[in-house]
Amino acid sequence: MRRQVLSLLVENNPGVTSHISGLFSRRGYNIDSLFLPGVTADPRYTRITIVASWGRADSRTDREAAGQVRRCG
């Protein structure tokens, strides 16, 4: 199983965490850990750190996961 740590800077809007977790769920990726420390120095943004895992350990799956996260904003 492949594990990846992703650090995201997202707009501080209601439903963002739900949207991102749903994206991982629909793709069959497991969220092992989700950390939301709160707002950043700019209150418009929040940093989210995710430890995710998926069955296929290859760079293509890594690129697909990163691309899905990029497109959700």
HELIX and SHEET records of a PDB file:
HELIX    1   1 VAL A   16  ARG A   26  1                                  11    
HELIX    2   2 SER A   59  ARG A   71  1                                  13    
SHEET    1   A 3 ARG A   2  GLU A  11  0                                        
SHEET    2   A 3 TYR A  45  TRP A  54 -1                                        
SHEET    3   A 3 ASN A  30  PHE A  35 -1                                        
END                                                                             
